[in-house]
């Protein structure tokens, strides 16, 4: 998965995970950037992990 794919929200197919391995979060939706479930924030209609949101913001600041 490339850098621009993460920002655009493209997801790769992942194997099914058991309930024990899924991280707990506020929402059960998959993250826009990494595709893992258990997201914490909803922004612009997409669900994000806090860590993924921070890295996307840093990347966008560098582009300007």
Backbone as a printed PyTorch tensor [residue, N CA C, xyz], in Angstrom:
tensor([[[  0.8530,  -1.1650,   0.0000],
         [  0.0000,   0.0000,   0.0000],
         [  0.8950,   1.2220,   0.0000]],

        [[  0.6760,   2.0880,  -0.9640],
         [  1.4960,   3.2720,  -1.1160],
         [  1.0380,   4.4060,  -0.2230]],

        [[  1.8280,   5.4330,  -0.1940],
         [  1.5330,   6.5840,   0.6540],
         [  0.2500,   7.2810,   0.2180]],

        [[  0.0810,   7.4990,  -1.0790],
         [ -1.1080,   8.1850,  -1.5610],
         [ -2.3620,   7.3350,  -1.4080]],

        [[ -2.2110,   6.0160,  -1.4420],
         [ -3.3580,   5.1330,  -1.2190],
         [ -3.9060,   5.3000,   0.1890]],

        [[ -3.0380,   5.5560,   1.1430],
         [ -3.4860,   5.7470,   2.5250],
         [ -4.3150,   7.0060,   2.6660]],

        [[ -3.9000,   8.0720,   2.0240],
         [ -4.6260,   9.3360,   2.1170],
         [ -5.9430,   9.2670,   1.3660]],

        [[ -5.9420,   8.6170,   0.2070],
         [ -7.1450,   8.5400,  -0.6220],
         [ -8.1840,   7.5990,  -0.0280]],

        [[ -7.7730,   6.7460,   0.8800],
         [ -8.7250,   5.8560,   1.5310],
         [ -8.8810,   4.5240,   0.8280]],

        [[ -7.9660,   4.1810,  -0.0710],
         [ -8.0430,   2.8880,  -0.7380],
         [ -7.6470,   1.8120,   0.2580]],

        [[ -8.3570,   0.6870,   0.1960],
         [ -8.1250,  -0.3660,   1.1640],
         [ -7.7190,  -1.6550,   0.4650]],

        [[ -6.8580,  -2.3950,   1.1040],
         [ -6.5050,  -3.7210,   0.6340],
         [ -7.3920,  -4.7260,   1.3520]],

        [[ -7.5890,  -5.8620,   0.7160],
         [ -8.3850,  -6.9050,   1.3670],
         [ -7.5680,  -7.5140,   2.4900]],

        [[ -8.2090,  -7.7060,   3.6070],
         [ -7.5390,  -8.2810,   4.7700],
         [ -8.2450,  -9.5520,   5.1770]],

        [[ -7.5200, -10.3770,   5.8940],
         [ -8.1000, -11.6140,   6.4160],
         [ -9.0270, -11.2860,   7.5770]],

        [[ -9.9970, -12.1470,   7.8110],
         [-10.8950, -11.9550,   8.9510],
         [-10.1290, -12.1470,  10.2500]],

        [[-10.3680, -11.2450,  11.1700],
         [ -9.7130, -11.3210,  12.4680],
         [-10.7060, -11.8050,  13.5050]],

        [[-10.2080, -12.4470,  14.5080],
         [-11.0850, -12.8990,  15.5830],
         [-11.4440, -11.7200,  16.4670]],

        [[-12.4550, -11.8910,  17.2750],
         [-12.9220, -10.8090,  18.1450],
         [-11.8650, -10.3960,  19.1670]],

        [[-10.9730, -11.3090,  19.4970],
         [ -9.9400, -10.9930,  20.4870],
         [ -8.8910, -10.0480,  19.9090]],

        [[ -8.6220, -10.1080,  18.6030],
         [ -7.5740,  -9.3180,  18.0030],
         [ -8.0540,  -7.9370,  17.5590]],

        [[ -9.3620,  -7.7210,  17.4450],
         [ -9.8910,  -6.4450,  17.0080],
         [ -9.7400,  -5.4240,  18.1300]],

        [[ -9.0720,  -4.2970,  17.8670],
         [ -8.9100,  -3.2870,  18.9150],
         [-10.2470,  -2.6310,  19.2470]],

        [[-10.3950,  -2.2650,  20.4970],
         [-11.6260,  -1.6210,  20.9270],
         [-11.5530,  -0.1410,  20.5860]],

        [[-12.6370,   0.3810,  20.0550],
         [-12.7130,   1.7820,  19.7070],
         [-14.1410,   2.2660,  19.8640]],

        [[-14.3500,   3.5000,  19.5650],
         [-15.6660,   4.0950,  19.6830],
         [-16.6150,   3.5390,  18.6150]],

        [[-16.0780,   3.3240,  17.3920],
         [-16.8750,   2.8160,  16.2810],
         [-16.3340,   1.4630,  15.8360]],

        [[-17.1970,   0.6470,  15.2400],
         [-16.7520,  -0.6610,  14.7610],
         [-16.4140,  -0.6290,  13.2730]],

        [[-16.3970,   0.5550,  12.6600],
         [-16.0980,   0.6970,  11.2370],
         [-14.5980,   0.5730,  10.9810]],

        [[-14.2440,   0.3130,   9.7240],
         [-12.8350,   0.2170,   9.3340],
         [-12.2580,   1.6140,   9.1310]],

        [[-10.9920,   1.7640,   9.4190],
         [-10.2920,   3.0370,   9.2700],
         [-10.1070,   3.3660,   7.7890]],

        [[-10.2050,   4.6320,   7.4430],
         [-10.0360,   5.0780,   6.0620],
         [ -8.6010,   4.9080,   5.5890]],

        [[ -7.6610,   5.0120,   6.4900],
         [ -6.2600,   4.9860,   6.1020],
         [ -5.6730,   3.5790,   6.1230]],

        [[ -5.8490,   2.8610,   7.2190],
         [ -5.1940,   1.5590,   7.3340],
         [ -6.1430,   0.3820,   7.1000]],

        [[ -7.4500,   0.5970,   7.2180],
         [ -8.4160,  -0.4630,   6.9590],
         [ -8.7140,  -1.3690,   8.1400]],

        [[ -8.1180,  -1.1070,   9.2790],
         [ -8.3740,  -1.9210,  10.4680],
         [ -9.6210,  -1.4290,  11.1990]],

        [[-10.3930,  -2.3180,  11.8110],
         [-11.5910,  -1.8940,  12.5410],
         [-11.2510,  -1.2980,  13.9060]],

        [[-12.2390,  -0.7490,  14.5590],
         [-12.0570,  -0.1930,  15.9020],
         [-11.6100,   1.2480,  15.8710]],

        [[-12.3000,   2.0960,  15.1180],
         [-11.8860,   3.4810,  14.9600],
         [-12.3810,   4.3570,  16.1110]],

        [[-11.7500,   5.5330,  16.2490],
         [-12.0410,   6.4270,  17.3620],
         [-12.6890,   7.7370,  16.9420]],

        [[-12.4610,   8.1890,  15.7030],
         [-12.9710,   9.4930,  15.2620],
         [-13.7330,   9.3500,  13.9570]],

        [[-14.7270,  10.2180,  13.7710],
         [-15.4340,  10.3210,  12.5040],
         [-15.2130,  11.7340,  11.9970]],

        [[-14.6540,  11.8430,  10.7780],
         [-14.3560,  13.1360,  10.2030],
         [-14.6610,  13.0970,   8.7180]],

        [[-15.5110,  14.0020,   8.2590],
         [-15.9250,  14.1170,   6.8690],
         [-16.5150,  12.8170,   6.3250]],

        [[-17.2990,  12.1390,   7.1300],
         [-17.9760,  10.9250,   6.6960],
         [-17.0990,   9.6930,   6.6820]],

        [[-15.8630,   9.7970,   7.1470],
         [-14.9540,   8.6630,   7.1980],
         [-14.5530,   8.4200,   8.6390]],

        [[-14.2210,   7.1860,   8.9320],
         [-13.8230,   6.7880,  10.2800],
         [-12.3020,   6.6300,  10.3150]],

        [[-11.6860,   7.1200,  11.3980],
         [-10.2270,   7.1560,  11.5220],
         [ -9.7880,   6.6790,  12.8970]],

        [[ -8.5860,   6.0910,  12.9640],
         [ -7.8920,   5.9060,  14.2300],
         [ -7.2250,   7.2330,  14.5620]],

        [[ -6.9820,   7.4970,  15.8080],
         [ -6.3260,   8.7490,  16.2100],
         [ -4.9220,   8.8010,  15.6120]],

        [[ -4.2160,   7.6910,  15.6320],
         [ -2.8550,   7.6230,  15.1050],
         [ -2.8420,   7.8940,  13.5940]],

        [[ -3.7840,   7.3220,  12.8720],
         [ -3.8640,   7.5240,  11.4230],
         [ -4.2420,   8.9640,  11.0950]],

        [[ -5.1140,   9.5540,  11.8880],
         [ -5.5230,  10.9470,  11.6780],
         [ -4.3190,  11.8740,  11.8400]],

        [[ -3.4990,  11.6390,  12.8530],
         [ -2.3240,  12.4730,  13.0880],
         [ -1.3430,  12.3770,  11.9200]],

        [[ -1.0950,  11.1600,  11.4530],
         [ -0.1310,  10.9990,  10.3620],
         [ -0.6520,  11.6060,   9.0640]],

        [[ -1.9660,  11.5440,   8.8160],
         [ -2.5390,  12.1560,   7.6180],
         [ -2.4370,  13.6820,   7.6830]],

        [[ -2.6600,  14.2570,   8.8640],
         [ -2.5360,  15.7070,   9.0230],
         [ -1.0980,  16.1580,   8.8140]],

        [[ -0.1410,  15.4000,   9.3370],
         [  1.2690,  15.7500,   9.1480],
         [  1.6450,  15.6830,   7.6790]],

        [[  1.1730,  14.6580,   7.0010],
         [  1.4870,  14.4980,   5.5810],
         [  0.8850,  15.6240,   4.7560]],

        [[ -0.3300,  16.0380,   5.0960],
         [ -0.9600,  17.1090,   4.3280],
         [ -0.2960,  18.4610,   4.5750]],

        [[  0.2220,  18.6720,   5.7750],
         [  0.9470,  19.9200,   6.0420],
         [  2.2300,  19.9970,   5.2190]],

        [[  2.8800,  18.8590,   5.0200],
         [  4.1090,  18.8360,   4.2370],
         [  3.8460,  19.0690,   2.7620]],

        [[  2.6450,  18.7560,   2.2990],
         [  2.3190,  18.9470,   0.8840],
         [  2.0950,  20.4140,   0.5320]],

        [[  1.7140,  21.2190,   1.5070],
         [  1.4530,  22.6320,   1.2310],
         [  2.6910,  23.4580,   1.1890]]])
